[in-house]
Amino acid sequence: MSAEARDRILQEANLAARFSEMYRRRFAELIERMNKNLHDPAGRDGLRLCIEAVDMMLATQSYLTRAIVQLGETEALQAA
């Protein structure tokens, strides 16, 4: 694997980890708010947060899939 490909994957993994931690904190806050006050209109915020989180996961999965394909192509070229 080239150093450039490795660096790109590490950068994307670090970005995904930061986003994951941020969303986990936001979900924890929302869950706590919802548990404290059942009449709080947090449902709408929760729905938006879920949609944003799913979008982020799909974007990350798409990027990582492309990176794996590129790694496979690079490895095949180096083996040839």
N, C-alpha and C positions, 0 to 999 in steps of 0.2 A: 504494500500500500504506500502510495506517495505521501510525503510529509504534508503536502498541500491538502490532499483529501482527508488525511487524519485530522489536520487542524480545522477544516471546515466542519467535520462531524463533531469534533469536540466543542466547537463554538455553538453549534446547533443544540447539542445535548445540554450545554450549560444554560442556554437560553430557555430551553424547555423546562429544565429543573427550576429556574427562577420563576417562570410563569406558573408552574405547578404549585410551588410553595405559596406564591401570592394568592392563587385561587383557593388553595386549602385554607388560608387565613380568612379570606372573604367568606367562604362557605361556613367556616366555624362561627364567624361573627353573625352571619345570617341565621344559622341554626339556633344560636343562643338567643338572638332577638325573637325568633319565632317561638321558642320554648317559653320565654318570659311573658309574652303577651300574645295570646291566641287570636286576639282581634286586631293585631297590627297588620297592615296591608303589605306584609313582606313577601307575599306570594308572587306579586308582579316582579319585585326585585330578584327573587329566587329564580323565576323563569328566565329573566334576562341573563342572570349569572350562569345558569345552566347552558343556555344557548351559546354564550361567549366561550365557556369552557370547552364545549363540544367542538366549536369551530376551531379553537386553538389546538385541540388534540388531533383533529383531522388534518390541519395544516402541517403539524409536526410529523404526523404519520406519513403524509405525502412527501415531505422533504426527506425523511429518513429512508423511505422506499427508493426514491431517486438516487440517494447517496449510495445505498447498497448496490443498486444496479450499476452505478458508475464504478464502484469498487470491484465488482465482478468483472466488468469490462477491462479495467486496468490490470487486474490480476491475470486475466486471459492474455492480454497483450504482452505482459512481462514474461509469461510462461512460454509464449511462442517464439 
